[in-house]
Amino acid sequence: MVRIAHYLNQFFAGIGGEDKADAPFEVREGAVGPGRAILLETGDDAEIVQTLVCGDNAFHAGTDAILDAIVATLAESKPDLLIAGPAFNAGRYGLACGAVCSAVSERLGIPSLTGVYPEAPAVDVYRSRVVMVPTGDSAAGMREAVASLVRVGLGLAAGKPLGPADEDGRIPMGYRKAVVTDVPAARRALDLLMAKLAGEPFLSEVALPKGAEPIPPAPAVADLSSAVIALVTDGGLVPEGNPDRIESSSATRWARYPVADLAGNHDPAFLSIHAGYDSQWVDADPNRLVPLDALQALAAEGVIGKVHEFFYATTGTGTTVTHAERMGEEIAKALISDGVHAVLVTST
C-alpha cells in the first residue's frame, strides 16, 4: 500500500478563507478535505498518513522555516509519495504547492507532484523542477484533478519513469529526454512528412514554443530539372581548424564553403564543431549531415538542374532567435544573389 502525505492550504483544510490565511503550519493525521477524494480514487491501493496544513499568508511570510518543518516531518514519517493541492488557478497556494514539492523531492528524494491550472504563476516558476498535472481554473474540476494526480502519483511512487508529457497527462517540464527506439530518426521524419503531405494526423517530436511566428511555405519550384539547389546546415560542419570561428553553441556567425572541397573532404577535412550531438559519424562521412553525394547523383540523373557551388553552415544549439533570424536573412540574401532556386536545410 502506498503511503501518501498531502499538503493543503487553510481553505481546503476547512479552517477558513482569507481571514484565516495566517493559519500556522500544522500536521494532521489521516485524510482531510480533498484527501478524502484522493482515497476514493486510490481505493485500497493507498492511504494518507499525514496532512500538512499551512495558511497561504503564513507560508509565504516564513517560507524557509515552514519548508524546513515539512522536510523534517516527512523525513521522520517517510511517505512513499507527496501530493500537494490541487491548487487550480490560486496564485499563492499554487506557488506554495510548487515550493513544497520541490523541497521534498530535492531534499528527501520522495516523489512529489501537484495539480495546477496551466496558466497559473506556479507553472512558470516550478515547471522544470516539479511534476505537475493540469487542472481546471477552479475547484469545480476537483474530481478530474484528483483522478490525474492519483494516476500520475501512483506511477511515480511505483518508480515508473516519466514518459512524454502529453502521453502522461502532465504539464511539460521544458526539456526533452532521449529514448531508444526501433525506428531510425530518418524513417520517423519521413513518416511525419508523408502524413503531413497526405493531410493525415501527425505529431512532431519537436514541439515548437508557444508564440512562435508562423512562417508560410515558399511556392513550390516549378521545374526542378532546371533548378539550382543549395545545401544549408545548422549542424556545425566546417573545415578542420574552424577558420571562421563559428561557435560550437550559441552561434553568432555563419560561413559558406565550396562543395568541391566537401566532395573531396581533404585539405583540410571537414568536421563538425557542434556541441549538441555526438558528431563521430558525421566526421567519418560529412554526407551524413550535408548530403552532397545524394544531391549530385540527382543532378547527374537530371532530376535537378545543378548543385550550388557553395554550402552554408552555422551551429544551431543554443542560438538565440535574434541571431538565428539575422543569420537566416543574411544567408537568404546571399542565396538569392547567387541565383539559387531552392534550399535543402539539414540539422542534427
C-alpha positions as CSV (number, residue, x, y, z in Angstrom):
1,M,0.0,0.0,0.0
2,V,1.3,3.4,-1.0
3,R,1.7,5.8,2.0
4,I,0.8,9.4,0.9
5,A,1.5,12.7,2.6
6,H,-0.8,15.5,1.5
7,Y,-0.3,19.3,1.6
8,L,-3.2,21.7,1.8
9,N,-3.8,25.4,2.5
10,Q,-6.2,26.8,5.1
11,F,-9.2,26.9,2.7
12,F,-9.1,23.2,1.6
13,A,-8.2,22.1,5.1
14,G,-11.5,23.6,6.3
15,I,-10.0,26.3,8.5
16,G,-11.4,29.3,6.6
17,G,-10.9,31.7,3.8
18,E,-8.7,34.8,3.5
19,D,-9.5,35.7,7.1
20,K,-7.6,32.6,8.1
21,A,-4.7,32.8,5.7
22,D,-2.3,33.4,8.6
23,A,-3.1,29.9,10.0
24,P,0.2,28.4,11.2
25,F,1.7,25.2,9.9
26,E,0.3,22.0,11.5
27,V,0.3,18.3,10.9
28,R,-2.9,16.2,11.0
29,E,-3.1,12.5,10.9
30,G,-5.1,10.9,8.1
31,A,-7.0,12.5,5.2
32,V,-8.6,16.0,5.2
33,G,-10.8,17.6,2.6
34,P,-9.6,16.8,-0.9
35,G,-7.6,14.0,0.7
36,R,-10.8,12.0,1.1
37,A,-11.4,12.3,-2.7
38,I,-7.9,11.1,-3.2
39,L,-8.6,8.0,-1.1
40,L,-11.8,7.3,-3.0
41,E,-9.8,7.4,-6.2
42,T,-7.0,5.1,-4.9
43,G,-9.3,2.6,-3.3
44,D,-7.3,0.0,-1.4
45,D,-4.0,0.9,-3.1
46,A,-3.0,3.8,-0.8
47,E,-3.6,5.6,2.4
48,I,-3.0,9.2,3.5
49,V,-0.8,9.0,6.6
50,Q,-0.4,12.8,7.2
51,T,-2.0,16.0,6.0
52,L,0.3,19.1,6.2
53,V,-1.6,22.3,6.5
54,C,-0.5,25.9,6.3
55,G,-2.2,29.2,5.6
56,D,-1.2,30.9,2.4
57,N,0.0,34.1,4.1
58,A,1.8,32.2,6.8
59,F,3.6,30.1,4.2
60,H,4.9,33.0,2.2
61,A,5.8,35.0,5.3
62,G,8.0,32.2,6.6
63,T,8.8,30.0,3.6
64,D,12.2,28.7,4.6
65,A,11.2,27.8,8.2
66,I,8.0,26.1,7.0
67,L,9.8,24.1,4.3
68,D,12.3,23.0,6.9
69,A,9.5,21.9,9.1
70,I,7.8,20.0,6.3
71,V,11.0,18.3,5.3
72,A,11.7,17.3,8.9
73,T,8.2,15.9,9.3
74,L,8.4,13.8,6.2
75,A,12.0,12.7,6.9
76,E,10.5,11.1,10.0
77,S,7.3,9.6,8.6
78,K,8.9,8.5,5.3
79,P,5.9,8.5,3.0
80,D,6.1,7.0,-0.5
81,L,4.5,10.0,-2.2
82,L,3.7,13.6,-1.6
83,I,0.7,15.2,-3.2
84,A,0.2,19.0,-2.9
85,G,-3.2,20.5,-3.7
86,P,-4.6,20.6,-6.3
87,A,-4.3,24.4,-6.3
88,F,-6.1,25.1,-9.5
89,N,-5.6,28.8,-10.5
90,A,-4.8,30.0,-7.0
91,G,-1.6,32.2,-7.1
92,R,-0.2,31.9,-3.5
93,Y,-1.5,28.4,-3.0
94,G,0.0,27.2,-6.3
95,L,3.3,28.7,-5.5
96,A,3.3,27.1,-2.1
97,C,2.5,23.7,-3.6
98,G,5.3,24.1,-6.0
99,A,7.8,25.1,-3.3
100,V,6.8,22.2,-1.1
101,C,7.1,19.6,-3.9
102,S,10.4,21.0,-5.0
103,A,11.9,20.9,-1.4
104,V,10.6,17.4,-0.6
105,S,11.7,15.8,-3.9
106,E,15.1,17.5,-3.9
107,R,16.0,17.2,-0.3
108,L,14.4,13.8,0.6
109,G,14.1,12.1,-2.8
110,I,10.4,11.5,-2.2
111,P,8.3,11.5,-5.4
112,S,6.1,14.7,-5.3
113,L,3.5,16.3,-7.6
114,T,0.9,18.9,-7.6
115,G,-2.1,20.0,-9.8
116,V,-2.4,23.5,-11.1
117,Y,-4.1,25.4,-13.9
118,P,-1.6,25.6,-16.8
119,E,-1.6,29.4,-16.8
120,A,-1.1,29.7,-13.0
121,P,2.1,31.5,-11.8
122,A,3.5,28.4,-10.3
123,V,3.9,26.8,-13.7
124,D,6.4,29.4,-14.8
125,V,8.3,29.2,-11.6
126,Y,8.4,25.4,-10.9
127,R,7.6,23.5,-14.1
128,S,11.2,22.4,-14.7
129,R,11.6,21.1,-11.1
130,V,8.1,19.8,-10.2
131,V,5.8,17.2,-11.7
132,M,2.5,19.0,-12.4
133,V,-0.8,17.8,-13.8
134,P,-3.1,20.3,-15.5
135,T,-6.4,21.2,-13.8
136,G,-9.3,23.5,-14.4
137,D,-9.2,27.0,-13.1
138,S,-11.4,26.3,-10.1
139,A,-12.4,23.6,-7.6
140,A,-15.3,22.7,-9.8
141,G,-12.8,20.4,-11.6
142,M,-11.8,18.7,-8.4
143,R,-12.8,15.2,-9.5
144,E,-10.8,15.3,-12.7
145,A,-7.9,16.9,-11.0
146,V,-7.8,14.2,-8.3
147,A,-8.0,11.5,-10.8
148,S,-5.0,12.9,-12.7
149,L,-3.0,13.3,-9.5
150,V,-3.6,9.8,-8.4
151,R,-2.9,8.2,-11.8
152,V,0.4,10.0,-12.2
153,G,1.3,9.9,-8.5
154,L,0.9,6.2,-8.1
155,G,3.1,5.7,-11.1
156,L,5.8,7.9,-9.5
157,A,5.5,6.0,-6.2
158,A,6.0,2.7,-8.1
159,G,9.2,4.0,-9.7
160,K,7.6,4.3,-13.2
161,P,9.8,6.7,-15.3
162,L,8.1,9.7,-16.8
163,G,7.1,9.5,-20.4
164,P,6.2,12.3,-22.8
165,A,4.1,14.9,-21.1
166,D,1.2,14.6,-23.5
167,E,1.1,10.8,-23.0
168,D,1.4,11.0,-19.2
169,G,-1.2,13.8,-19.0
170,R,1.3,16.2,-17.4
171,I,2.3,19.8,-17.9
172,P,5.5,19.8,-20.0
173,M,8.6,20.4,-17.9
174,G,10.6,22.2,-20.6
175,Y,13.1,19.5,-21.6
176,R,13.3,16.6,-23.9
177,K,14.5,13.1,-22.9
178,A,16.4,10.8,-25.3
179,V,14.9,7.3,-25.6
180,V,15.9,4.3,-27.6
181,T,13.5,3.4,-30.4
182,D,13.5,0.7,-33.1
183,V,12.7,3.2,-35.8
184,P,15.6,5.4,-37.0
185,A,15.2,9.1,-36.9
186,A,15.3,9.4,-40.7
187,R,12.4,7.0,-41.1
188,R,10.4,8.7,-38.4
189,A,10.9,12.1,-40.1
190,L,9.9,10.8,-43.5
191,D,6.8,9.2,-42.0
192,L,5.8,12.5,-40.4
193,L,6.4,14.3,-43.7
194,M,4.3,11.8,-45.7
195,A,1.5,12.1,-43.2
196,K,1.6,15.9,-43.4
197,L,1.6,15.9,-47.2
198,A,-1.3,13.4,-47.2
199,G,-3.3,15.6,-44.8
200,E,-3.2,12.9,-42.1
201,P,-2.8,13.4,-38.4
202,F,0.8,13.6,-37.2
203,L,2.7,14.7,-34.1
204,S,6.1,16.2,-34.3
205,E,8.8,15.0,-31.9
206,V,10.0,18.6,-31.5
207,A,7.3,20.9,-30.1
208,L,7.5,24.5,-31.2
209,P,7.3,27.1,-28.4
210,K,4.0,28.8,-28.0
211,G,4.0,32.2,-29.8
212,A,6.5,31.1,-32.5
213,E,5.8,33.2,-35.6
214,P,4.2,31.1,-38.3
215,I,6.3,31.0,-41.5
216,P,4.3,30.4,-44.7
217,P,6.0,27.9,-47.0
218,A,7.5,29.2,-50.2
219,P,5.9,28.4,-53.5
220,A,6.9,25.0,-55.0
221,V,9.7,25.0,-57.6
222,A,8.0,24.8,-60.9
223,D,10.8,22.8,-62.7
224,L,13.4,21.0,-60.6
225,S,15.2,19.8,-63.6
226,S,16.5,23.3,-64.2
227,A,16.7,24.5,-60.6
228,V,19.9,25.4,-58.7
229,I,19.7,23.7,-55.3
230,A,21.9,24.8,-52.3
231,L,22.7,23.0,-49.1
232,V,22.4,24.7,-45.7
233,T,23.1,23.1,-42.3
234,D,23.0,24.1,-38.7
235,G,25.0,21.0,-37.8
236,G,28.3,22.9,-37.5
237,L,30.1,21.3,-40.4
238,V,33.3,23.3,-41.0
239,P,36.8,22.8,-42.4
240,E,39.2,21.3,-39.8
241,G,40.5,24.2,-37.7
242,N,37.2,26.1,-37.9
243,P,38.8,29.1,-39.9
244,D,35.7,31.3,-39.5
245,R,35.5,30.7,-35.7
246,I,31.8,29.6,-35.7
247,E,30.8,29.0,-32.1
248,S,30.1,25.4,-31.1
249,S,26.9,26.6,-29.4
250,S,25.0,29.9,-29.2
251,A,26.3,30.8,-32.6
252,T,26.5,34.3,-33.9
253,R,28.4,33.5,-37.1
254,W,27.9,31.5,-40.3
255,A,30.1,30.8,-43.3
256,R,30.0,29.2,-46.7
257,Y,32.4,26.7,-48.2
258,P,32.9,25.3,-51.7
259,V,31.1,22.0,-52.3
260,A,34.1,20.9,-54.4
261,D,36.2,20.9,-51.2
262,L,33.5,19.0,-49.4
263,A,33.3,16.4,-52.2
264,G,36.9,15.6,-51.7
265,N,36.8,16.1,-47.9
266,H,40.5,16.8,-47.7
267,D,42.9,19.8,-47.5
268,P,41.5,20.3,-44.9
269,A,39.0,17.7,-43.9
270,F,35.5,18.8,-42.8
271,L,34.4,18.1,-39.2
272,S,31.5,19.2,-37.0
273,I,32.1,21.6,-34.2
274,H,28.5,21.3,-32.9
275,A,28.4,20.9,-29.1
276,G,24.9,19.3,-29.1
277,Y,25.4,15.9,-30.5
278,D,27.9,13.1,-31.0
279,S,29.5,14.0,-34.3
280,Q,31.7,11.0,-34.9
281,W,29.5,9.6,-37.6
282,V,29.4,13.0,-39.4
283,D,33.2,13.4,-39.1
284,A,33.6,10.0,-40.6
285,D,31.4,10.9,-43.6
286,P,30.1,14.5,-43.8
287,N,27.5,13.4,-46.4
288,R,25.5,12.1,-43.4
289,L,24.9,15.7,-42.4
290,V,25.2,17.6,-45.7
291,P,24.0,15.1,-48.4
292,L,26.1,16.4,-51.2
293,D,26.6,12.9,-52.7
294,A,22.9,12.3,-53.0
295,L,22.2,15.7,-54.5
296,Q,25.0,15.3,-57.0
297,A,23.5,12.0,-58.0
298,L,20.1,13.7,-58.6
299,A,21.9,16.3,-60.7
300,A,23.6,13.6,-62.8
301,E,20.2,12.0,-63.4
302,G,18.6,15.3,-64.5
303,V,16.2,15.4,-61.6
304,I,17.6,18.7,-60.5
305,G,19.5,21.3,-62.6
306,K,22.7,21.5,-60.6
307,V,24.1,21.8,-57.0
308,H,25.1,25.3,-55.9
309,E,28.8,25.7,-55.7
310,F,28.8,26.6,-52.0
311,F,27.2,25.1,-48.9
312,Y,26.3,27.2,-45.9
313,A,26.9,26.3,-42.3
314,T,26.3,27.5,-38.7
315,T,25.6,25.9,-35.3
316,G,22.0,25.6,-34.1
317,T,22.3,24.6,-30.5
318,G,21.6,27.4,-28.0
319,T,21.4,30.0,-30.7
320,T,19.1,32.9,-29.8
321,V,16.1,33.7,-32.0
322,T,17.6,37.1,-32.7
323,H,20.8,35.8,-34.1
324,A,19.0,33.0,-35.9
325,E,16.8,35.5,-37.7
326,R,19.7,37.7,-38.6
327,M,21.8,34.9,-39.9
328,G,18.9,33.4,-41.8
329,E,18.3,36.8,-43.6
330,E,22.0,37.2,-44.4
331,I,22.2,33.6,-45.9
332,A,18.9,34.1,-47.8
333,K,20.2,37.3,-49.4
334,A,23.4,35.6,-50.5
335,L,21.5,32.6,-51.9
336,I,19.1,34.9,-53.9
337,S,22.0,36.9,-55.2
338,D,23.7,33.7,-56.4
339,G,20.6,32.6,-58.3
340,V,19.6,29.7,-56.1
341,H,16.1,28.4,-56.6
342,A,15.6,26.1,-53.6
343,V,17.5,25.1,-50.4
344,L,17.8,21.8,-48.7
345,V,18.3,22.5,-45.0
346,T,19.7,19.8,-42.7
347,S,20.0,19.6,-39.0
348,T,21.2,17.2,-36.3
